[in-house]
Amino acid sequence: MNAPFRGIEKLNEVYFIGIGGIGMSAIARFFHAGEVKVSGFDKTPTVLTKELEASGISIHYEANVDLIPKNVDLVIYTPAISANHEELVYYRENDFNVVKRSDVLQIITESSFNICIAGTHGKTTITTMISHLLRDSEFGCNAFLGGIAVNYGTNFWSSEKNVCVIEADEYDRSFLKLSPDVAVVTAMDADHLDIYGTAVAMEQAFIDFSKRVRPGGLVVKQFGLKRGMELKGDNELTYSLQNESADVYAANIRMMNGSYEFDVVMEENIIEQVKLNMGGMHNVENAIAAIAVASSLGIENEKIKAAVENFKGVKRRFEYVIKNERLVFIDDYAHHPEELRALINGAKTLFRQKKCTVIFQPHLYTRTRDLANEFAEVLDLADEVILLPIYPARELPIEGISSEMVLEKMSIGKKQVIEKEEIVNWVKNDFARTLNKEFGEIIITAGAGDIDMLIESVKNELKDL
């Protein structure tokens, strides 16, 4: 492996259990780029696993010890994998070096300058924005992203620069293994209560994360966070969409055909007429955080402006699949009520006269159970809602917990639960038949499960309307 990464430069072969996860695949690409032999398991083929295979990484989709390599130097697994997974059990019982993804990120970054972005919402977009700003401006960075950067078609890239930009995942307390020089905290809303138990415990984890910032480092935090005053660093900056009490904020925001133009106001610096070609006011705020970090690194205003304007976004983050006068089709990873609120409000603000239909796939039984009221309230912001059955991910079903539970709490009239396999027919027959061609319509697909596997089929039904 190339310096400056210590502790893993002598590895010849690495195996991944759950290689198709967005965070896992970034590390798989890191090793593959360093000419380490990489292979892995995942339960289902996806667009991402097919890309990994096309790059030369061997992947199988059946948990089977007869299919796994027996001479690997390191086995990396995602915490989403069950502890009794057949392959994981084999490697542990036979004394292989088995570690979590977070352990590897810790080793990779222990000797680099690290910009770590944490938060229950916005972290993927901000991580990708910062990485793009550093790359486009030629400052340079190694990037470990939780989404696919549309500009580059990947969630990982390397650089000669000893700087890492890392999406810091709060799930399973993974981010507490990182050592940031710059830490960004976007939000601390209740989530992952199956891990943390209480919202208070989860907030404490973010406070502990901020304490991991190295001496002389910088904490960049959203202005007004509950317990935000407890996020401490030797240097601190607050950012906000428009609150002038923050250290960095936007002024003179103007909307133009799904894009925004605004000024970024900082204590000793103003960047005028920044153009962001991404939907959603929450993404303007995400851009403010990214710009604050880039400016703190000394990147010139004009380079920042140019990089923001040519930023094409993140796959499945307010992604325009179709955008014309009659129809706007947006796909988004939103899986928490506050993310859905930002998504729906953002779409309805940009396209005020258009009817808004949301197709949402709830993610996890526990999250649906814990936040059912909040999901119902937010989905009521749409004009019509189609719910898919819950995507279980790592969980077993919980009796009495289903998408119908959310549906019953909703108050809008046009709502139903439809099986995933029936969505394309619904789009073809029901949605297409009633499309308002005078004012146009918005259709949104949202969720963190496998709803993205429907996007191409839905797009094909909609593109000629």
N, C-alpha and C positions, 0 to 999 in steps of 0.2 A: 504494500500500500504506500501511497505517497505521504511524506511528511506534509502537514504538521500533526497528523493523526497518530497518536501513540497507543500501544497496547494491542493493536489488531493488525499491525503491518505484516505479521508472519503467517496469517491465515491463508490456507489454500482452498478450503471448501467450506461453504456455509449452507445450512438448510433452514428453511422458514416454514413454520406451521401457522397457516393463515396468511399466506404471502399476498393474497389479493386485497387485503386491507389497505386503505390509502396511506397510512403511516408506515406499515410494514413494507409496502412496495417501494417507498422512497428509499428505505435502507437497503432493500434488495438491489435497487439501481445503483446505490452508492458502492456496494461491494462489487457488483458486476462491472462498473466503470473502472474499478481498481484491479480488474483482471483476476478476481477471485471466482472460483466456480460456484455458481448459485443455482439452487433448485428449491422446490417447495410443494406444499399441499394447500389446496383450498377446497371448500365444499362444492362450489359451483363456478363454472366458467363465466367471466364477465368481460366487458370491453377492456378493463385494466389487465386482467390476467392474459388476455390474448395479446396485448401489447408487450407484456413481459416475455411471453413465449416467442413472439416475433423477434425480440432482441437477442434470443439465444438462451433464455432461462427455461429450464425444464420444470413443468408443473403437472401434477396428477390430481385427480378430483375424487379419489376414493381413499378413505382412511385405511391404510393397509401396510403393515410393517414389511411385507414382501416387496413393496415398491420404493421404500426409502433407502437412501444411501447409508452405508454402514461405516464409512471412513471419514465422516465430516469432523472438522475441527471445532465447529460451533453450531448449536441449534438455537434458533431464535423463535419465540412464540409470542402471540398476542394474548393479552389477558382475556380477550373475548372467547378464547378456546377453552373448552371444558377441561377440568383437571384430570378427568378419566379418559381423555382422548387417547385412542389406541397408540398413536405414534409418539405422543408426548410421554406416555407411560413407559414405552419401550426405551426411549432415550434416557429417561431418568433412571430406570432400573438397571441400565447397563453403563451407568456412570459417565455418560457424555457430558460435555460442557453445555448446559442448558440455561439460557437467560431470557428475560423479557426484553421486548423492544426498547423499553425505557433504559435498561442497563446498557444497551449498545449505544444509544444516543449519548448517554453519560460519558462513556469511554471515548467516543468519537470527538466530543466537544470539550474534553477536560483541559486541552491546551490551546483552544482557539478563543477568539473574541466572539461572544455569543449575544445575539439579539433574540430574545425568547418572547413569544406572544401568547398570552393566556387569556381565558375568558369564556363564559358560557355562550356568548354570541359574538360573531364578527372576527374571530381569531384567524380563520382560514383566509378570509379576504384580506385582512390587514397583513398577515404573514406573506401572502403572495404579492400584495402591493409593495411592501418594503423590499422584498427580494427583487422585484422588477425594477424598483427605483435604483437600487444599488447596482443591478446588472446593466440597465439601460444607460445610467450615468457613467459607467465604466469604473465605479468605485470597486465593484467586485464582491462576490460572496458565494459561499456554498449554501444551497437552499434545501431545506427539508419541509415540504409543504403537506398540508392536509387536504389538498384539492389539486386539480389539474390546471396549471396556468395556461390560459388560452393562447397567450403570446408564444409560448414555447412548446406546448403540447406535452408537458411532463410535470411531475411533482417533485423532481430532484434535479439539481445540476451542481457541478463542481467548479471550483475556481482556484487559481494560484493564491488568491487572497486568503489569509488565515482568519476569515470571518464567517460565522455560521448564522443563518437566519432559520429559526426553528419554531414550528408550531408546538406550543407547550400544552400537552393534553392533561386535563384535570382528572379524567377517568382513571380509576385505580391509583390515584395520587402520583401518576407517572411524572408530572412536572416537578416534583420535589427532588428529583435526581439531577436536575439541570443546575448549571452555575451561570446565570446570566450576567453580562456586563450592562445590557439594557433589557429591562423587563417591561412589557406592556400588559396592562390588565384592562380588559374591555368591559366586563360584566361579571357579576357574581350571583346571578339568579339561581334559585333552587333547581337542581338537576342531579342526576346520578344518586338519588337518595337510597338506592339499593346498595350503594357503596358507603355513603357518608352517614346515612341515618337521619340527619337533620340538616336544615339549611344553615344553622349556626356552625356546625362542624365543617360544612363545605366552605363557608366564608373563611373559616380559620385556615383552611388549606391554602387559600389564595394569599392570606396574610403571611403564612409560613413561606410561600413561594417568593414573596417580595423580600423576605429576609435573606434569601439565598443570593441576592444580587451582590456581586463582588465589591470590595471597598472602592469608593470613588465612582461607582456605577450610577445608572440613571433608572428611575422608575417613572414610567409614563402611564397615567391612569385616567380613565374617564371621569370627568368632573361630576360630582354629586353621587358617587357610588355609596351605597349603604356600607358603613365601616371603612370607607375609602381613606379616612384619616389614619387608619391603622396600617395602611400599605406604605411602608417606610423605605427610604433609600437615602444615600448620602446626597443625591441630587434627585429632585422630583419635578415633574411637569404634569399639569392636568390638561385635558383636551375636551372639547365639546363641539356639538354641531354649531350652536349660535350663542351660547351663554358667554357674555363678555367678562364674566368673573373667572373664566378658565384662562390658563396661560396661553393656549392656542385654540382658535375658533375660526369659523367661517363667517364672512360678511358679504352682503350684496349677492345672495344666491339667486341665480336666474335659471329657470327651466326652459329647455329648448329641445323639443322632439325626442324625449327620452334621455337627454343628456343634461348636464349641469355646468354652469360657469359660476365661479365664486372667487373671492379673495381669501387668503389665509393670513390671519392676524396673529403675530407672535410679539413677544415683549420688545424685541429689538429688530424685528424683521417683518415685512409684509410682502407676500407674494400675490400679485394682482392677476386677475383673469385666468385662474386655473380652470382648465376644462376637463371634466370627467365624463367619459362616454359609457356610463353604467347607470342603470336605473336604481331608484330607491334613495330617499334622503339618508337612510342609515348608511348607505355606501359613501355619501359625502362625508359623514362623520368618520367612517373608517379611513377615508383618504386623509382626513385631518390628522389622525393618529400616525399614519404612515409618513406623512410629510413632516410631522414633528420629529420623528426619529431620523429621517434623512437629513433634515436641517441640523439636528444636533451633532451629526457626523461631519458637518462642514460641507455638504454637497451644495453647489451653487443653485440659486433660485431658478435660473433659466433651464438648467438640466433637470430640476425637479418638475418644472412645468411641462417640459417636453415629454418626460417619462410618464407623467400622469395622463397626458392627452393620448398617448399611444398605448396605454394600458387597455387590454381587451377583456379583462375580467377573469373570472374563475369558472370553470365548468360547474354547472349546477348552483351558482350563486347569482340570483337574478339574471339568469342567462336567457337572452332573447333567442329562442329557437326559430320563431317567425315574427316578423315585425313589418306590417304594412297598414294601410288605412283601414282595411276591413277587419283585420285580425292581428292580435298580439298574443303570441304563445310564449309563456315564460316558464322555465323549469328552475326549481330551487331545492336545495337540500334541507330547508327549514323543517325542524322536527320538534321544536319547543314552542309553546304558545307565544312567547315574545318575539321569536323569529318569524312566526307566521303573521303576527300583528304588523311587524315592519314590512314584510313582503306584501301583504294585501293592501295596507295603507299606501305603500310606495307605488304599487301598480295603479290604484284608484286615483291617486293624486296626479300621476303623470298622464293618465288617460281617463279624464273625468267623466266623459259622456258614455263610456263603454260599459256594458254589462260585464260583471266579473264572475266567472265560474272557477271554482277551486276543486281540483281532484287531489285528495290528501290521503296518504298512507301512514297511519299512526305507527310509531316505532317503539317497541317494547311494551309488554303488558304492565310492568311496574310504572313506567312513565305515564301511560294512559290512565291507570288507576289513580295515581297521585295527582294528576293535573287535568282530570276529565272536565271539571267545571271551567277551567281556564281555556282549554281547547274549544269547548262549546261556545264560550263568549267570543273568542277571536274569530272562529269560523263564521259566526253570525254576521261578521262584517262583509262577507261576500254576498252576492245575489243568489248564487246557487252553489251547493256543495255536494260532491260525490266522495264518499268515504270508501276506501278499500279496507279489507280485513287487516288486523294488526300484523305487522312484520315482527316476528319473535326475536330475531337475531340470536343472542346467546341464551334466551330464556325459554322455559317450559310454560305452557298455558296456565293461566290462573282462573279458577272457576268464577264465572260471573263477569269477567273482564273482557270486553269486546268493543268493536267499533260502534255497535248499536248503543252501547252505554253513553258514548259521546253524542250520538245522533238524537237520543231521547232528551238530552239536556239543551239541544239547540232550539231556537225559536223561529228561525226563518222557515218559510213554507216549502221551498224547493230544496229538498235534501233526500238522500238515499244512500244505502250501502250497496256496492256492486263488487262482485268478484273481479279480481285482477284480470282474469282471462276474458271478461266481458267488456272491458273498457273500450277497446278499439271499435267494437260493434256499436257501443253507445255513442262514441264520437261520430262514427259514420252515419248512424241513423238518427239519433235524437238531437245531438248538438248541431250537426250540419244542417238539419232540416229547419231548425228554428233560428239560425244565425241572423242577427240584425245587421243587414248590409248597409243601412243608412248611417248609423252611428258607429258600427263596428263592435267587436266584443274582445274581451280578454279571457284567455283560458290559462290556468296555472296548474302545473303538476308540482307537488311538494311532498317531501319525505326523505328519510335517510335509509330506507330499506332497499328494495329492488324495483321501485317504481321507475327508476331511470331506464330499466330494460324496455319500457313501453314507449320511450320518447320517439324513436325513429318511426315506429308504426303509427303513432298518433300524428306525427309530423306529416307522414305520407298521406294520411286521410285529410289533413287540413290544408295542405299547401296550395291546392287548386281551387279552394272556396272563394 
